[in-house]
Amino acid sequence: MQYVEELYNRYFHDVRLYIKALSHSDDVAEEITQETFFKAMKSIGSFKGGCDVRVWLCQIAKNTYLTYCRKNGRFTGEEADDALPDTAASVEDRLIDKAETMAVHKILHKLEEPYKEVFGLRIFSELSFAQIAEVFGKTESWARVTFHRAKLKIINELEEQK
């Protein structure tokens, strides 16, 4: 039970932001995030650690959001997939795809600094470029360029693995 509380405290904000990006609603994001952690608590024993726990939680959140949308008549069937962001569109979106998540994390693990940290701060901590610049004592432009270069390195490595 304490482990679930730690997960909640650590990842609540990330999961909520993810659902808010999908739903564009604070109320829906709050409701779905609460339901996500309830489901995670019920199924924590089935989590095998094959992916990052944040990815596991976001997958639960996405499925919960789709169920919510279907129940509320927002869309049905294939429309649900079209309503979600295209997971092939960018590295950020690829992190939600279970098949590529581990590959991205392995590449990120091998990525040299400051690319690794800048990418992590932007994607996982969702810091703005201004905040990242402040962390490093650099300019916002430096943060943008470094993040862009990190993304290119990850994309190139992913393409080489195919």
C-alpha positions in Angstrom: 0.0 0.0 0.0 2.9 2.4 0.8 4.3 1.7 -2.7 1.1 2.8 -4.3 1.1 6.0 -2.2 4.7 6.7 -3.4 3.6 6.1 -7.0 0.7 8.5 -6.4 2.8 11.2 -4.9 5.5 10.8 -7.6 3.5 10.4 -10.8 0.1 12.1 -10.1 1.1 15.3 -11.7 2.6 13.6 -14.8 -0.5 11.4 -15.4 -2.8 14.4 -14.8 -0.9 16.5 -17.3 -1.1 13.7 -19.9 -4.9 13.3 -19.5 -5.3 17.1 -19.6 -3.5 17.2 -22.9 -5.9 14.6 -24.2 -9.1 15.9 -22.8 -8.4 19.7 -22.6 -10.4 19.7 -19.4 -9.2 20.1 -15.8 -12.3 18.3 -14.4 -11.9 15.3 -16.7 -8.2 15.2 -16.1 -8.8 15.1 -12.3 -11.4 12.4 -12.5 -9.5 10.2 -14.9 -6.3 10.6 -12.9 -8.0 9.5 -9.7 -9.5 6.5 -11.5 -6.1 5.6 -13.0 -4.5 5.4 -9.6 -7.4 3.4 -8.2 -7.0 0.9 -11.1 -3.2 0.9 -10.6 -3.7 0.1 -6.9 -6.0 -2.8 -7.8 -3.6 -4.2 -10.3 -0.2 -3.4 -8.9 0.5 -7.1 -8.4 0.3 -7.7 -12.1 2.9 -5.0 -13.0 6.0 -6.9 -14.0 8.3 -4.0 -14.5 8.7 -4.6 -18.2 8.4 -0.9 -18.9 8.8 2.4 -16.9 6.1 2.7 -14.3 5.1 6.2 -15.7 4.4 4.6 -19.1 2.3 1.8 -17.4 0.3 4.5 -15.5 -0.2 6.6 -18.7 -1.4 3.5 -20.5 -3.9 2.8 -17.8 -4.9 6.5 -18.0 -5.3 6.4 -21.7 -7.5 3.3 -21.6 -9.5 4.9 -18.7 -10.0 8.1 -20.8 -11.1 6.1 -23.8 -13.6 4.2 -21.7 -14.8 7.5 -20.3 -15.2 9.0 -23.7 -17.2 6.0 -25.0 -19.5 6.1 -22.0 -20.2 9.8 -22.5 -20.8 9.5 -26.2 -17.8 11.4 -27.3 -16.8 8.8 -29.8 -17.0 5.1 -30.5 -14.8 2.4 -32.1 -12.1 3.6 -34.5 -12.9 7.3 -33.7 -11.3 6.8 -30.4 -7.9 6.0 -31.9 -8.2 9.1 -34.2 -9.0 11.3 -31.2 -5.7 10.5 -29.5 -2.4 11.9 -30.6 -0.5 10.0 -33.4 2.1 8.0 -31.5 4.4 8.0 -34.5 4.4 11.8 -34.8 7.2 12.6 -32.3 9.5 11.1 -29.7 7.3 12.5 -27.0 4.3 10.6 -28.3 6.3 7.5 -28.9 6.9 7.2 -25.1 3.2 6.2 -24.8 3.7 3.3 -27.2 4.7 0.3 -25.2 6.6 -1.3 -28.1 9.0 1.7 -28.5 9.2 2.8 -24.9 11.9 0.5 -23.8 13.9 1.3 -27.0 13.7 5.0 -26.3 14.7 4.5 -22.6 17.7 2.4 -23.7 18.8 5.1 -26.1 18.2 7.8 -23.5 20.3 5.9 -21.0 23.3 5.9 -23.4 22.8 9.5 -24.5 25.6 11.8 -23.4 25.0 14.9 -21.2 23.6 17.5 -21.4 21.2 15.9 -24.0 20.0 13.2 -21.6 19.2 15.5 -18.8 17.6 18.2 -21.0 15.4 15.7 -22.7 14.4 14.2 -19.4 13.6 17.5 -17.9 11.5 18.5 -20.9 9.6 15.2 -21.4 9.3 13.6 -18.0 9.4 16.6 -15.8 7.6 18.8 -18.3 9.7 21.8 -17.6 9.6 24.8 -19.9 12.7 25.8 -21.9 13.0 28.8 -19.6 13.1 26.5 -16.5 15.6 24.2 -18.1 17.8 27.1 -19.0 17.6 28.3 -15.4 18.6 24.8 -14.1 21.7 24.9 -16.4 22.5 28.6 -16.0 22.2 28.9 -19.8 19.9 30.7 -22.2 16.4 29.6 -23.3 17.7 29.3 -26.8 20.4 26.9 -25.6 17.8 24.8 -23.9 15.7 24.6 -27.1 18.7 23.7 -29.3 19.9 21.1 -26.9 16.5 19.5 -26.6 16.1 19.5 -30.4 19.5 17.9 -30.8 18.6 15.2 -28.2 15.4 14.4 -30.1 17.3 14.1 -33.3 19.8 11.8 -31.7 17.0 9.6 -30.4 15.1 9.6 -33.6 18.3 8.7 -35.6 19.0 5.8 -33.2 15.5 4.5 -33.5 15.7 4.6 -37.2 19.0 2.7 -37.2 17.4 0.0 -35.0 14.6 -0.7 -37.5 
